[in-house]
Every structure is written in C-alpha cells, then in structure tokens.
Amino acid sequence: MDTVYITGHRNPDTDSIVSAMAYAALKNALGDRQYRAARLGQISDETQTVLNQFDFQPPKIIGDVRTQVKDLDYDTPPTLSATATISRGWQVMQADKISAIPVANEDGTLYGMLSAGDVANYDMTSVRDPRVANIPVYNLLSVLEAQILNESSELWEEVSGAVTIALPAGRENLLFSGRNTIVVCGDQPDMIRRALEMEANCVLVCQAEVSHELLELGKKTCIISTPYDPYRAVRLIHHAQPISRICKKQDMVCFHLDDYVDDVQNTVLESRFRSYPILDENERVVGTLSRFHLLRPRRKRVILMDHNERAQSVNGLEQAEILEIVDHHRLADIETKNPIYVRNEPVGSTTTIVGGMYQEKGLMPTAKMAGLMAAAIVSDTVMFKSPTCTKRDVDMANRMARIANVSLEELGTAIFSATSSDDKTVEAMLRTDYKEFHIAGHDLAVSQITCMDSERLLGRKEEFLAAMGTVRKERHFNTVVLMITDVLLEGTQLLFVGDEDTIRQAFNIRGAENCAFLPKIMSRKKQVIPMLSALWG
C-alpha cells in the first residue's frame, strides 16, 4: 500500500506538527490508504514539551519528496547465486521474459549481472573453442539429468577438456586426445572403449547403456549417462558452467533504493546497459531497473497541512502528487495538475479544522491525541489572545481538553515557558518558528518567539540583531523581522534589519532604534504580513 505523507511547513511550529499527526490518525482510522505524518525540520522545545506530556514521538523527518528508485515499478527477478549454472540463468530469463538478471554472493550482496548477450557471446565463443575447464560434476549431472555409471563416483568432482562428439564407426577423424577430452557418444561400444583406453577425462554416453566390461575398464575416466541426444548434450555441457565465469563483474553501474530518479536518469543516459541492479541500504540486491521504468515514474503522494506556499513546503514538491491542502493561511502559489480537495478556513489553528473533521466523520480522538490537539490550538492562538482566534478555536480547545481531562491554563503555562531558555543560542531561537515570504518582488523572513517574559529576551537584543543581519546577508533578503510576542503583555517586541523605513512606516514606529513594542500585535499571519503586503503591493 502506497504511503501518503502528511506534512506541515518548514521550521514547524506545534500546530503544524500536531495537525499533521491528528489528520494522519483520522485518515488511517477511515482506512482507505496508509497515511504517515512527517515533518520538514527540527521541532521546537515547545513542541517537544507537548509531545512529552502526552507521550508521543515526533513524526518522521523528510527532506525531499522527489521521486526515488523505490517509487518505481522496477523488476524483481530471481537473484541467482554465482555458482548457479548458465542453463539455470537462461531458463530464468526466458521464463520471466527479461534480458538480464542479478547475480549475488552468499550474503545477498551484488556479485555481477548476467545478460542474454553474455550467454550468446559465450555460445559463439564455444563453437570456435570447445574446451571447458573445471565444470563441477554436480552441475553436469543437474543440467544433463544424468548419472555417474562407474563406481568410484567420489573421485569425480570436476571435469575438463575439449568437448568432442565421437563420429560413427569406420570414420578415422576422431578428435579426442587423452585426458584433455570430454567425449560425447551414443550406442558406440568401440568408441567408448577407445576413449577409456586413452583415459579421456569424461565419457558422456547418450541414450545408450554401457556394458559391465567397459565400466571395469574406465578406472581413470568419469563415465556419465544422459537421456539427451549428443548434439543437445554438447550444448548443455557448456551451459553447465557456473554463471560466475561469464557474467559481468567489472565496471558495473548500480543504483540504491534511495537514489533520486533525476540523478539516475543522468547516469543511465551516459551508459549503454539494458538493465541495472538495485541495492538496498545493506548493499543487498532487491531488483533491476531498465530504461522504460523511468518513462512514467510513480510520484510520491502528499497532503499539505498548515501551509499552501511553495517556499514553505517540502523540497521536490513539483515532482510529488498533492492530494489535499488543509490550511488557515492566505492562498499562495501552490499549483496542482489535477483538481484536489482544499480546505482553507479563517480560524486561528489548523488543528481546529482537523478537530471539526473528526466531528464530521463521527469519530473521537483518543484522550492523548485530544490533549495534543488542545495544546496546538492554545499555542497557535497564543492562549486565545491572537486576533486570528475565533469562537470555533475556543470551543474546539475546550472540547479536546474535556476529552483529555486537562487544564487549558496549565497547558498554556507549560507551552510558553518552554519557548526559550538561557542556554539556547539566539540562532536556534531565531530558527524555531521561522518563515520566508516573497511579496511583490521583496524577499523577507519573519521569525516569531512566543513567551511570557519578553524583557529577559530583550537583554540579548544585540545578539538577535547580529544573527538577523547574518541571515539577511546569506539569504540575500530585503528584510528580516523578529517578533518576540509576550502573552502576558499582549503585544510584540519587534526587531528588524534591512528595509527599516518600510517597517517603521508599516507599524508607525518612531525613533531610530531597530526595536519597538507593538501593543495588541500577536499574529504574524494576520497583523504583520498584511501590513507589509499593503505597502509593497
């Protein structure tokens, strides 16, 4: 069953993480596909506090949804041992209608590749040079459906020599010469006798019986009986060789399951092989890849939560199939090839929307999940003080709190006390809830730290401004803004670098400092970005 990844935005906040987890739980409960919550970055101390309180692990982190080899419908032919016979390899290729099969060592790692071309080249070579060397007798018996006739069978482990068909009686151009010969004959007692007297390495008797007298004569020759005719037997002798002797072992091109198809395509264009082995993380062979597998690759499937802007989404989104968007922000620049389900509502938290979807489906989250959802709503609405907060947010948070049997006030205190600590670097705090925007040709970043003691953080103002200046220089942004939002003061300490005149004009800031307190400003989405958009637009 294909996995659908449900992911929030980069530098995820608590609402982004929890809404993805809650929606994945809801979709899995409905049972039509396999859904997995994912995250695009490290979680904050606040989110970790909430997860710990309700005994959840963070979602899996993913960095890219470009198509990988594991997303392709690659072939999974049998993987043969290097000791298997050429005959066995050819049978597998014919049965599965493929032109190449992987050859593996005993531990499953790659030994080589056997192709139909390798077999054909070997067959043509054997016509001009009929000699074979050190064929295991076990292989010969298996391929020829044969048996050893003389008693001391344990003496015969391998056979070698030029393969020669004994001509009918009366002909004088016999081609065998002693120990370096494998003689193939039919019901020809004289030929068998002569071969035994010359101590041929092996005598292969086709569709005939051998007298006891001849068996007694063959003390130094392996005598084998087969039901096949001489012509077919000769070909099968050559095909009794281990495939390790003809398969390709040098300069092989192989791929791993986690390789991106973009890179694979470039490599395939530069090589001329028809089939390529695929390896897992332990270097074991899991399949083969051909050019036609790259023509229509399956794309990863994703659901976007708490965002609909490409700059905030996962890398490689253009190669993924977006199934749904559930969000509470402005509509941005995400495009899809097909119509999809979009749910965008003007509420303070995406988790509120997900909670409503539970109600619509007649399902109730578990007590632990309900507690997690209540915490996410409290976090994103800043204890219901954000201008984005609606009555629906308050009602949903209270309902989830009742299911989980928790106090919203205690949740809020735990959440906003964990946002920042003295042992964290300003760079780490700046990146905790960080978003980038592209508005009317202007590139900017707005970071937000929600706390209950903004004065303590302002003591590190110069450190913050220096770190913001570094981000602006490295990212070539017009402006970098930091919101230190104080829940108790119900306002924001605004720090800014870059286009300072626009910031001062947008928020009516007096004075020359790069810091000002903005009362009642609590929301980046509803109070900061719209003001800058109005000026730049």
N, C-alpha and C positions, 0 to 999 in steps of 0.2 A: 504494500500500500504506500503510495507516494506521500511524503511528509509535506505539509503546508506550514511554512514558518510565519508566525505572528510576531511582528517586531515593532517596537516603538522607535523613537528618533535617536539620533546620535547624542552622546552625553546625556543618557536617560535620567529623568527625574523619577520620583516614586510613582506618580500617576502613569507614566509611560510604561514602567516595568509591570506594575500591578494590573493595569488594564489589559496588557498582553497576556499575562498569566490567567486572569479571570476569564478572558474571552476564549483562550485555548481550552480551559476546563469546560466551559459551556459548549463549545463546538464538539469536543470529544464526547461529552455526555449525550449529544444528539446522534453521534455515531456514524456519520456519513464518510468521514475521512480521518486521517491521523493528523492532528494539529500539535504544534510544538511552539511554545513561547520562546522567543530569542531576544537577545539584547545586542546593541551595537557598540557598547563601551562599558567602562568600569562603573559599578554602582556607587552611589554616594554613601557617606556614613549614615545619613538619614534613612535611606532605603534599606541599608543593611540592618539598622536598628529595628525597622518594621518587620523585615523578614525573620529576624531572630526571634522577635516577640511572638510571632505566630508559627514558628517552626517550619519555615520554607527555605529552600535553597534557591540561589539566583538562577535565572534562566541561562541556557547555553548561550555563549557569546559567538557571534558570527561576524566576519569582517567583509564578506563579499558573497553575492548571490549570482555571480557569473556562472554559466554552465560549466560543469566539470565532467570528467570522463565517467564518473559514477552515475551521472544523469543520463548517459547514452544507453541505447538498447544494443549494447555490444554483445558479441557472440560468447558463448560459454561452452566451447567444445571440450571433450575429454582431454585431460593433460596426461600425456604418456611419460613413462619412465624412460630414461636414457638407454636402458637395457632392453626395451621392447624391440620387437623385430620390425624391419621395414615393411613386411607384409601386414603387420598389425596397424602400423601407421597409415598405410594406403587404404586399408579397409575402413578405418575411421573417417578419413577424408571423403571416401566415396559414400559412406552411409549418411554423413552429415552434410554432404554437398558443399564442402569448404575446400579452399586451396592450400591451407596451412594449419598446422596445429602446434601448440607449445610443447616443449619437452622439458621435464623438470627433474631436479635432483631428488634424493630420498626425502629431504625436508620440505619439499614443495617449492623451493626457490628455482629460479629460471636457469636451465642448462642451455637451451637453444631453441630454434624453430625449425620444424620440418615442413617443407613445402612440396607441392606436386612437382614443381620444377626440379627440386633436389632429387626426387625419385626418378624423374625422366632422364636427367643428366647421368645419374648412376647407371640406369639401364643401358643407355647408349655407350657409356664407357665400358661396361661389362661385355658388350658384343666384341669390342676390339681386344679387350684384355680379360679373359675368362677366369683369371686367378682370384681366389678368395683366401682370406687369412684368418685363422683362429675363430672360426664360427663355433659358438657353443653348441655342443651336441643337443642339449635340451632345446635350443631354438630350432635346430634342424628337424628334430622329431615332431615338434609342435607344428611347424609350418607344413611339413610334408605328411602329417598324420601317420608317421612312420614308427617303426620299432627296430631295435638292435637285435640281430639274429645270433651273433656269436656270444659265447657265454661270458667272457671277461668284460662285461659292459662298463665296469667301474674304471677300466683303463682309458676309456674314450671320453675325454672332457671337451676337446676341441678338434675340429678337422680343418685342414688347409690344403691348398693346391689348385692347379688349373682344372676347371670343370670340363670333362670330355665325355661325349657320347660315343660309346663303342659301336662301331659300324657292323653291319651284318657279316656273318661268316663268309670267308672267301675273299674279303677285301683286305688289302695289306697296309692301308694308310692309317694304322692305329696311332692316336695322338698322345697316348699317355706314356709316362716315363717314371716309374717308381714312386717314391714317397711324396713327390710333389704333384700328385694327381688325385682327383676325385673322379672315379669312373662311373658313368651312368649307363646302365644296360637293361635289357629286357630278359626274356627267356633264352639266354645265350650262355650255356654252361662253359663252352670253350673260352669265351671272352672273360667270364668271371674267373675261371681258373688262371688264365694268363695274367689278369690284373692282380690276383692273390700271389702268384709266383713272383711278380715284380714288386710285391709289397707296396701296392698303392695305399695312399693314406686312408681312403674310404671307397667302398664299392656300394653304389646305390642301385638296388635291384627293383625294377618297376614292374608291377603286375605279374610277378612270377615267384616260384618257390626255389629255394636253394637246397641242394642235397646235403645230407649229413657229411659226406666225404669232403665237399667244398668248405663247409663250416669248419671242419677239423684243420683244413689247410690254411685258413685265414687267421693265424695267430697274431699277426702284426698289422692287420687291417680291420678297420671298423666296417662291418657289413650291416647295411640298413635295408629294410624292405618298406616300399611305399605303394599305395594303390594308384598313384598318379602315373600317367604316361611319361616317357623320357623327356619330351620337349617341355612339358609343363614343369616337370621336376627340376630341370636345369634352371628355369626362371625362378622357381621358388627357392632353390639353393641360394641364389644371390639375395633374395628377399628375406633370408633367414639371418642376415647380418643385423647387429644392433643398430638402431637409428642414430646412435651417438656417432657413428662413423661417417654419416653423410649429412647430418643436419647442420644448419648454420650456427656457429658458436661465437664468431668474432664480429666486431663492429655492428652489433645488433642495436636497433632502436626500440626502446620500450617506453611505456607510459605508466603512471600511477593513477589510482582512483581519484586522488585529489587534484590532479593536474587540470588546469583550465583549458577549455576547448580552443580558446584563442591561441594559446601557445602551442597546443597540439597541432592545429591546422598549419601553422607556420613550419613546424618540423616535418609534417607529412609532405608539404609542398617541396621541401628540399631533399626528399628521399624518394626511392623508387620501389619500396617494398609494397606488397599487396596486403599484408596483414602484420599487425604489431601486437606483441604481448602486453597485457595489462597486469600490473602488480599491485598488491595491497600494501599497507603500511609496514608489513613484516617481510616485504620482498617476495611474497608467495604469489604464484600465478593464479589469476582469477578469471581470465578470459582473453579474448583477442579483439582488436579494433581494425576495421577496414575503412577505406575512404568513404564508402556510402553511408557509414554510420554518422558521418559528420554533416550530411546534407540536411537532415531535419532533426536536430537535437531536441530532446525534451528540456523545456526550461523549468527552472525552479519556480515554485508557486509561493506567493507571499501575500499576507494581509497586513496593511499598514495601519498602525494604531497611533493616535495622538499626534499625527502629522500628515501633511499631504504636500510636502515641499521636497523637491529632489535634493537640494543641498543638505537637508537634514536626514535624508534617508540612507539606506544601506548602499555601499558601493556595488556597481554592476546591476543596478535596478533596471537598466534598459534591456538587459538580457533575461529578466525574470518576467513571469506572468503574474500581474497584480490581480487578485481575485476580489478583494474588498478594501474599502477605506472606512475606518471609524474614527472620527475626529471631532474636535470642538474649536479648531482654529479657522482662520480665513482660508479661502480657497487659493491655492498657489499654482504651481507649474507642473504637477504630475499629469502625464498623458498616458492613455492606455490604447491598445489596439482594438479591444472589444468592449462592449458595454459591461459595466461591473456594478456591484452593489456598493453604494456610497451612503454613509450615514453621518451627517455633519449637523450637530445641534448646538445652539448657543447656550451652553451650560459651563460651569466652572471646572469640570473634571471629566475626562473621557471615561473614567470608571463609573460615573453616574449614568452614562449612556449604556454601558455594559450591564449595570445593575438593572436598568429598565428592560434590557433584552432578556435577562433571566426571568423577569416577571411575565413578559410576553410569551415565553416558551413554557410557562408553568413550572419552572424549576427553581429550587432554592439552593444557593451556595452552601457549602459546609460552614460550620462555625468558624474555623480558622480562615477560610477564604473570605468570609464576610468581614472578619476583623481586619484582614489585609485591605479589603476594598474600602472600609470605613476610614482607615488610616490614609489611603491615597486621596480620598475626597477632602479630608481635613488638610492634607499637605497642599494640594493644588489650589484650594480656595483660601489658603492662609487662615485657617480657623474661621472660615466663612466671612472674612473681612475683605476679601478681594472683590473689586467691582464686577468681576466675572461671575461671582457666586449667585446662584438662583435658589428659589424655594425648592426646586427639584433636588439640588445638591444637598440642601439641609435635610430634606425628608429622606433621601436615599441614605445619607450618612447615618441618620438616626435609626433607620430600619436595619442597616447592616450591623450597627452597634448592638441593637437588641438581639439579633441572631447570635452574635459573637459574645454577648454578655460583657461588653467592655464600656469604659467611660470615654467619651469623645474628648473631654477636657484633659484627662490623663494622657490620651494618645497625642494630643497637640503638644503638651509639655515635653513628652519624650521625643517627639519628632523634631521640634525646633531647637531643642537643647543639643541635639546631636549634629546639627548642621555644620558647626565649626568648632574647632578646638585649637588650643595654643600650640600643639605640636604639629599642626598641618602647615605646609608651605602655602604662600599666597598663590603660587601657580596651581597647586592642587585645588584650592578653594575656587579659584577663578574658572577652572575647567569642570567643576562639579555640575552646574546647571548652565551650560554654555550653548548658545545658538548663534548661527551665522545667517545673515539675511542679505538679499540682493534687491535693492529698491531703486527703480528708476536710474540705473547706472551707478548706484552707490553701493559699495560693499561695506558691511559693518558686522560687528559681533556684539551681542548683548548677553552678559552673564548676570545671574541673579543668585544672591545668597540670602536665604530667609532665616532670621534668627530672633532671639529675644533679648539681645544685648548688643546693639549696633555700636555703642560707644567703644566697646572693647576692640571691635574690628577696626574702627576708625583710627585707633592707635597705630595701626600698620598701614595707614593711608599711602605713605610714600612708597612702601614696598608694592602695594597694589598698583599704583600708577606706573611704576617702573616695569612691572610684569605686563601690564596692559600695553605699554609702549613697545615692548618686545614682540607681543602678539601682532600688533598693528604693522610693525616693520616686516616680520616674517611672512605674514599673510597678505601684505600689500593692501590693507584695508583703509578706507577713508576715516573710519571712526571705530573706537572700541569703548563700550559703556559697561559699567558695573553697577548693578542695583543691590545695595545692602538693605533689604527690606526688614523692618523691625515690626514684629507682630504686636508688641505692647504699645509702641508709639503710633502704630497705624500709619506708617509713612516709610519713605525710602531715602536713604543717603545715596545720592547719585554721584558717581565718579566717572570721568570721561576724559579721553585723549583723542586728538585728531581734529575733526571739523568742529571746533569748540564754539564758533559763532552760531552754527545751526542748533547745537544743543542748548545754548543759552536762550536763543530766540524761541525754540520749541517749548521750553519749560519756564520762560520768563525769569531766568536766573540773573541776578545782579552780582557784580563783583568780578574779580579776575581769577579767583581760585577755580581749580578743576573739581570742585566738590560742592554739593548743595543738598540741603534736606528738602524733600518734596512731600508735604503732608498729603495724606489720602491717596498717594500713588503706591499701589500694591501689585499691579499687574503689568508684566512685560507685554503680553498679547494685546491687552485692551487699552492701555494707557501710555505706553512708551512707543511701540512700533507705529500705531496710527498717527501719533503726533509727528514723527519723523517722516512718515509716508506723505503726510499732507504738505510738508514743506518741500520735499524733494520731488513730489509728484507734479 
